[in-house]
Amino acid sequence: MTNTSLQLLRNDLAQRSKWNLGYFCSGLVFWTYASAVGLFFPLSIARVYWLVGTFFIFPLAVAISRILRADPFSKGNALGDVVGYTHMSVIVMTFPLIVLTFVYIPEAMVVVMAISYCLDFYVMTWAFGTPLFILHAAFRTLAVTVIWFAWPEWRTSAIPAVVAFAYLVTVILLPLLHRRWLRNQSAIELMQQ
């Protein structure tokens, strides 16, 4: 694949998917919910709500994408396929870890979810051609790890809260950076003509 064809795929993906803004909005909703659950319920109940809540992330992401007029799947775009397959692989391959922590180590459930659910962000960084996603994942992983070790009494609410904060920052920055990226790509195309 040449740099030109990669750039054409990135342009198409950016225009159609809007850099998966719907998924990040859904993540913000889920992690805000998870933080409230961790704050108001004991761990024995919170873990059930967290597990059930994970099943609503994808349908909510698709619904929000439709509202934003974004194509959440970008079928026919090879980069969109890679992002989709990577995301589904992460979900399928980490779900046994989520269930394991649910059953045997419930206090670790939110930290495992927080780290597992951003593993595909590294592929998104490459596919979309922006460091925003890798920065989100790195901040999130570092922050939840620090909370896990430094403030064990606050794990159930602080870990989801810091992940929700990371999503909030991403949801705010994503449209701005997306528009700037598209303008830069248009300028590059004009210069090449």
Helices and strands as residue ranges (DSSP letters): H 3-17, G 18-20, H 21-40, H 43-54, H 57-67, H 78-104, G 106-108, H 109-116, H 121-128, H 132-150, G 152-154, H 155-192
